[in-house]
């Protein structure tokens, strides 16, 4: 599912990195809403949090 979100977010964002970042954020959000926060690996959480920080500053 997150692949579809990444692929759909890339053209409007005009950047591959923004699409990937949006995918990280959506993945973490879906996991959090499903109540599986502890299943998010730190290698996924750290870039996801950094992308949230980056998008908040833009």
MOPE-V577118 format. One record per pair of residues at least 12 apart in sequence whose C-alpha atoms are under 6 Angstrom apart, sorted by sequence separation. I is the first residue (numbers start at 1). J is the second residue. D is the distance in whole Angstrom. If there is no record, write none. Layout:
[[I:J:D] [I:J:D]]
//
This chain:
[[6:19:5] [6:20:6] [6:23:5] [2:23:6] [25:48:5] [24:48:5] [21:51:6]]
//
